[in-house]
């Protein structure tokens, strides 16, 4: 019984807030979301990056900025012009 309660609480903490945040597709539109995803995949060093249009745009843009910051002088042009907004 206690385990079921713990699993339910964990699910509520992790899944419910994510579901409440609109996806990038919803807030920016499919074309812009696709550009963010392409940029994110181009620069993210993560093995499982958040480069998915179903994630919030802020999460994707933050990963783009992080990846661009790590690449510095070798970063793609979109990193230097900050076209992630």
N, C-alpha and C positions, 0 to 999 in steps of 0.2 A: 504494500500500500504506500509506504513512504517513498519507494522508488518511483512509483507512478506519479506521485505528486511532484517529486524532484524533476522528472523528465518533462512533465507538463510546464513547470515553471521555467525550465531551461528553454523549452520551445518558445514560450511567450517572450522571453528576453531576447532571443536571437531572431526568430522568424517574424513576429508581429511588427516590430519597428521597421524591418526591411520591407515588408509588404505595404506599410503605410506611406512609404516614400515613393513618389511617382518615378517611373523609369525615364531614362534619357529620351527614349522614343516618344514618350508622352509629352515631355516638357519642351524638347527642342525640335521634335519632328524627325522622321526617319532619315532624311538626307544629312542633317547636321549630326545626328547620333552616329551615323555610319562614318562620317569624317573623324569624329572623336575616337571611335573604336579603332580606325585605321592608324591614327596618330599614336594612340595608346599602345597598340601592338608593335609599332615601329620602335618605341623607345623603352618600353617597360622591361626591366631585368627580372621581374617576378616569374616564378615557375607556374603560378596560377594567377595571372594578373586580373584585375577587375575590369578588363576591357570588353565589356558586354553591354550592348544597348539597353538591356533590361535593368541595368544598374542605374542609379542616379547620375546625372551629368557631373555633379560636383565630385563624386568619387572617381570617375573616369578622368576628369580634368586634373585632379590632384595627382593621379598616377602619371599623367603626361608631364606635369611640372617636375615631379620627382625624377622621372626618367631623363628628362631634358637636363636637369641639374647635375645628374651623374655623368652624362655624356660630355658636358661642357663644350669644348671647341669642336668635337666630333659630332655634335648634335645636328639633326636635320634643320632645314631653314625654318620650319614652323616653330621650332623652339626659340629661335632668335627673334622672331617677330611676334611672339606670344599670341598666336592665332588660335589659342585653345579656348578662347571665350566667345 
